[in-house]
Amino acid sequence: MAKKLRKVTTPPRLLLLELLIPWVAMGLATLLGVYLGFGDIAITVFALACALTTTVIVRFWEQRRRRVLARNLKT
C-alpha cells in the first residue's frame, strides 16, 4: 500500500501565479489577435483558451513541485 504524503499548504505565491500568469497570457493573446486582424469572437475564444492552458500548466507545475518538496521532507 502506498504511503500517504504529508499535505503541504498552498503558499500565497501560488495564488498570485494562478491569477497573474493567465491574465497576462490572455492580454497578450488579445493583442496578437487584434494585430492579426481576427474577429471579436475569435479573439475572445483564443484569449480564453490561452488563459485556460496557462492555468492548467501552472497548476501541474506547482503540484509537481509540491510533490517533490513533500517527498524530500519525508526522507
Residue pairs with C-beta under 8 A, 6 or more apart in sequence:
3 74
5 67
5 70
5 71
5 74
6 70
6 73
6 74
7 70
8 66
8 69
8 70
8 73
14 62
17 58
17 62
18 55
18 58
18 59
18 62
21 54
21 55
21 58
22 50
22 51
22 52
22 54
22 55
22 58
23 51
25 50
25 51
25 53
25 54
26 47
26 48
26 50
26 51
27 47
28 50
29 43
29 46
29 47
29 49
29 50
29 51
30 43
30 46
30 47
32 46
33 42
33 43
33 46
33 47
34 43
38 46
